[in-house]
Amino acid sequence: EIEACDVTAGISTIKPGDSTPVTAADFAIQGLVSRALKQRFPADRFMGEEDSKELREDEDLCNLALELCSNFGGSISREEFLQCVDAGLEADQGQQRVWVLDPIDGTKGFVTGQGYVIGLSLLADGVPLIGVMGNPNVQSTPPIMIAVKGQGLRW
């Protein structure tokens, strides 16, 4: 689990329009998930919220995000990490399947130690097939819930 002290120093910016913070953990999760999905499903498209612009402009933020990604996903070079983050902006090239990630839904809650989730879904030709929500801070219910089309919700 990523500790609060690892991320509160890693707030890079406040997004215009919705006033939400972006943290090193947002970038780390997106890089980690993007890399894992590309290794397992290279023909699939990936969509994510973040891009590497802030990471390229802020070396300390990039180093923190890269360290978090490496600690949880294994060794990765800086350039590969930045490419994995940017993969979330990949243009539609006619792929039938697309993975959609919200690296931290509720970043304000994450930063303050409150509620947040990590959301990932798989769509095929625009139809949702799988939805996964991970809630690492929850104690009263299972931390991961998975819904599969035609199979219902499991945890």
DRENDO-1510 file (C-alpha; in Angstrom, 1 decimal, always signed):
<recs>
REC; n; res; u; v; w
REC; 1; GLU; +0.0; +0.0; +0.0 .
REC; 2; ILE; +1.3; +3.5; -0.8 .
REC; 3; GLU; +1.6; +5.6; +2.3 .
REC; 4; ALA; +0.2; +9.1; +2.5 .
REC; 5; CYS; +3.7; +10.5; +3.0 .
REC; 6; ASP; +4.8; +9.1; -0.4 .
REC; 7; VAL; +2.1; +11.1; -2.3 .
REC; 8; THR; +1.3; +14.3; -0.5 .
REC; 9; ALA; +4.7; +15.7; -1.5 .
REC; 10; GLY; +3.9; +14.5; -5.0 .
REC; 11; ILE; +0.9; +16.7; -5.9 .
REC; 12; SER; +1.9; +18.2; -9.3 .
REC; 13; THR; -1.0; +20.4; -10.3 .
REC; 14; ILE; -4.6; +21.2; -9.8 .
REC; 15; LYS; -6.6; +20.3; -13.0 .
REC; 16; PRO; -8.3; +23.3; -14.5 .
REC; 17; GLY; -12.1; +23.0; -14.7 .
REC; 18; ASP; -12.7; +20.6; -11.9 .
REC; 19; SER; -10.0; +21.7; -9.3 .
REC; 20; THR; -8.8; +18.1; -8.7 .
REC; 21; PRO; -5.2; +17.4; -7.7 .
REC; 22; VAL; -3.0; +15.0; -9.7 .
REC; 23; THR; -0.4; +13.1; -7.6 .
REC; 24; ALA; +2.6; +11.0; -8.3 .
REC; 25; ALA; +0.5; +8.0; -7.5 .
REC; 26; ASP; -1.9; +8.8; -10.3 .
REC; 27; PHE; +1.0; +8.7; -12.8 .
REC; 28; ALA; +2.5; +5.6; -11.2 .
REC; 29; ILE; -0.7; +3.7; -11.3 .
REC; 30; GLN; -1.4; +4.6; -14.9 .
REC; 31; GLY; +2.2; +3.7; -15.9 .
REC; 32; LEU; +2.0; +0.4; -14.0 .
REC; 33; VAL; -1.4; -0.6; -15.4 .
REC; 34; SER; -0.6; +0.5; -19.0 .
REC; 35; ARG; +2.6; -1.5; -19.0 .
REC; 36; ALA; +0.9; -4.7; -17.6 .
REC; 37; LEU; -2.0; -4.5; -20.1 .
REC; 38; LYS; +0.3; -3.9; -23.1 .
REC; 39; GLN; +2.4; -6.9; -22.0 .
REC; 40; ARG; -0.6; -9.2; -21.8 .
REC; 41; PHE; -2.9; -7.7; -24.5 .
REC; 42; PRO; -0.6; -5.9; -27.0 .
REC; 43; ALA; -3.4; -5.6; -29.6 .
REC; 44; ASP; -5.7; -3.8; -27.3 .
REC; 45; ARG; -6.1; +0.0; -26.9 .
REC; 46; PHE; -5.5; +1.7; -23.6 .
REC; 47; MET; -7.2; +5.0; -22.4 .
REC; 48; GLY; -6.2; +6.8; -19.2 .
REC; 49; GLU; -6.6; +10.2; -17.6 .
REC; 50; GLU; -3.0; +11.4; -17.4 .
REC; 51; ASP; -0.2; +12.3; -19.8 .
REC; 52; SER; +3.5; +12.8; -19.0 .
REC; 53; LYS; +3.7; +16.6; -19.6 .
REC; 54; GLU; +4.0; +17.4; -15.8 .
REC; 55; LEU; +6.4; +14.5; -15.3 .
REC; 56; ARG; +8.7; +15.8; -18.1 .
REC; 57; GLU; +8.6; +19.3; -16.5 .
REC; 58; ASP; +9.1; +18.3; -12.9 .
REC; 59; GLU; +12.0; +16.0; -12.3 .
REC; 60; ASP; +11.2; +15.4; -8.6 .
REC; 61; LEU; +7.6; +14.4; -9.4 .
REC; 62; CYS; +8.8; +12.1; -12.2 .
REC; 63; ASN; +11.3; +10.4; -9.9 .
REC; 64; LEU; +8.7; +9.9; -7.2 .
REC; 65; ALA; +6.1; +8.5; -9.7 .
REC; 66; LEU; +8.8; +6.3; -11.3 .
REC; 67; GLU; +9.9; +5.0; -7.9 .
REC; 68; LEU; +6.3; +4.1; -6.9 .
REC; 69; CYS; +5.7; +2.4; -10.2 .
REC; 70; SER; +9.0; +0.4; -9.9 .
REC; 71; ASN; +8.3; -0.6; -6.3 .
REC; 72; PHE; +5.0; -2.1; -7.2 .
REC; 73; GLY; +5.6; -3.3; -10.8 .
REC; 74; GLY; +9.2; -4.1; -11.2 .
REC; 75; SER; +12.1; -2.2; -12.7 .
REC; 76; ILE; +11.3; +0.2; -15.6 .
REC; 77; SER; +13.3; +2.8; -17.3 .
REC; 78; ARG; +12.3; +6.5; -17.1 .
REC; 79; GLU; +11.6; +6.7; -20.8 .
REC; 80; GLU; +9.5; +3.5; -20.8 .
REC; 81; PHE; +7.6; +4.7; -17.8 .
REC; 82; LEU; +6.8; +8.0; -19.6 .
REC; 83; GLN; +5.7; +6.2; -22.7 .
REC; 84; CYS; +3.4; +4.0; -20.6 .
REC; 85; VAL; +1.8; +7.0; -19.0 .
REC; 86; ASP; +1.3; +8.6; -22.5 .
REC; 87; ALA; -0.2; +5.4; -23.8 .
REC; 88; GLY; -3.4; +6.6; -22.2 .
REC; 89; LEU; -3.7; +9.2; -24.9 .
REC; 90; GLU; -3.4; +6.6; -27.7 .
REC; 91; ALA; -5.5; +7.4; -30.7 .
REC; 92; ASP; -8.2; +5.0; -31.8 .
REC; 93; GLN; -6.7; +2.8; -34.5 .
REC; 94; GLY; -9.7; +0.6; -35.0 .
REC; 95; GLN; -9.0; -1.8; -32.1 .
REC; 96; GLN; -12.1; -3.7; -31.1 .
REC; 97; ARG; -11.1; -3.8; -27.4 .
REC; 98; VAL; -10.2; -0.9; -25.2 .
REC; 99; TRP; -9.2; -0.8; -21.6 .
REC; 100; VAL; -10.2; +2.4; -19.7 .
REC; 101; LEU; -8.5; +3.4; -16.5 .
REC; 102; ASP; -9.2; +6.0; -13.8 .
REC; 103; PRO; -5.9; +5.7; -11.8 .
REC; 104; ILE; -7.4; +7.3; -8.7 .
REC; 105; ASP; -11.1; +8.3; -8.7 .
REC; 106; GLY; -11.3; +10.6; -5.7 .
REC; 107; THR; -7.8; +12.0; -5.6 .
REC; 108; LYS; -8.8; +14.5; -3.0 .
REC; 109; GLY; -9.9; +11.6; -0.8 .
REC; 110; PHE; -6.7; +9.7; -1.5 .
REC; 111; VAL; -4.5; +12.7; -0.5 .
REC; 112; THR; -6.5; +13.2; +2.7 .
REC; 113; GLY; -6.6; +9.5; +3.6 .
REC; 114; GLN; -10.3; +9.2; +2.9 .
REC; 115; GLY; -12.2; +7.2; +0.3 .
REC; 116; TYR; -11.0; +6.6; -3.3 .
REC; 117; VAL; -11.1; +3.8; -5.9 .
REC; 118; ILE; -9.0; +2.6; -8.8 .
REC; 119; GLY; -11.3; +1.9; -11.7 .
REC; 120; LEU; -10.6; -0.3; -14.8 .
REC; 121; SER; -12.9; -1.5; -17.5 .
REC; 122; LEU; -12.7; -3.4; -20.7 .
REC; 123; LEU; -15.0; -2.6; -23.7 .
REC; 124; ALA; -15.3; -4.4; -27.0 .
REC; 125; ASP; -16.8; -2.4; -29.8 .
REC; 126; GLY; -18.1; +0.0; -27.2 .
REC; 127; VAL; -19.8; -2.6; -25.1 .
REC; 128; PRO; -18.7; -2.9; -21.5 .
REC; 129; LEU; -17.4; -6.5; -20.7 .
REC; 130; ILE; -15.6; -6.1; -17.5 .
REC; 131; GLY; -15.5; -3.5; -14.7 .
REC; 132; VAL; -13.1; -3.6; -11.8 .
REC; 133; MET; -13.1; -1.3; -8.8 .
REC; 134; GLY; -10.3; -1.5; -6.2 .
REC; 135; ASN; -10.7; +0.3; -2.9 .
REC; 136; PRO; -7.5; -0.3; -0.9 .
REC; 137; ASN; -8.7; +1.7; +2.2 .
REC; 138; VAL; -11.9; -0.1; +2.8 .
REC; 139; GLN; -12.1; -2.5; +5.7 .
REC; 140; SER; -15.8; -3.5; +5.9 .
REC; 141; THR; -16.2; -5.0; +2.4 .
REC; 142; PRO; -13.8; -6.7; +0.0 .
REC; 143; PRO; -11.3; -4.3; -1.5 .
REC; 144; ILE; -11.8; -5.4; -5.1 .
REC; 145; MET; -15.1; -5.8; -6.9 .
REC; 146; ILE; -15.4; -7.3; -10.4 .
REC; 147; ALA; -18.4; -7.2; -12.7 .
REC; 148; VAL; -18.5; -9.3; -15.9 .
REC; 149; LYS; -21.1; -9.0; -18.5 .
REC; 150; GLY; -23.7; -11.7; -18.1 .
REC; 151; GLN; -22.1; -12.9; -14.8 .
REC; 152; GLY; -22.9; -10.2; -12.3 .
REC; 153; LEU; -20.8; -8.7; -9.6 .
REC; 154; ARG; -18.2; -10.7; -7.6 .
REC; 155; TRP; -15.8; -9.8; -4.8 .
</recs>
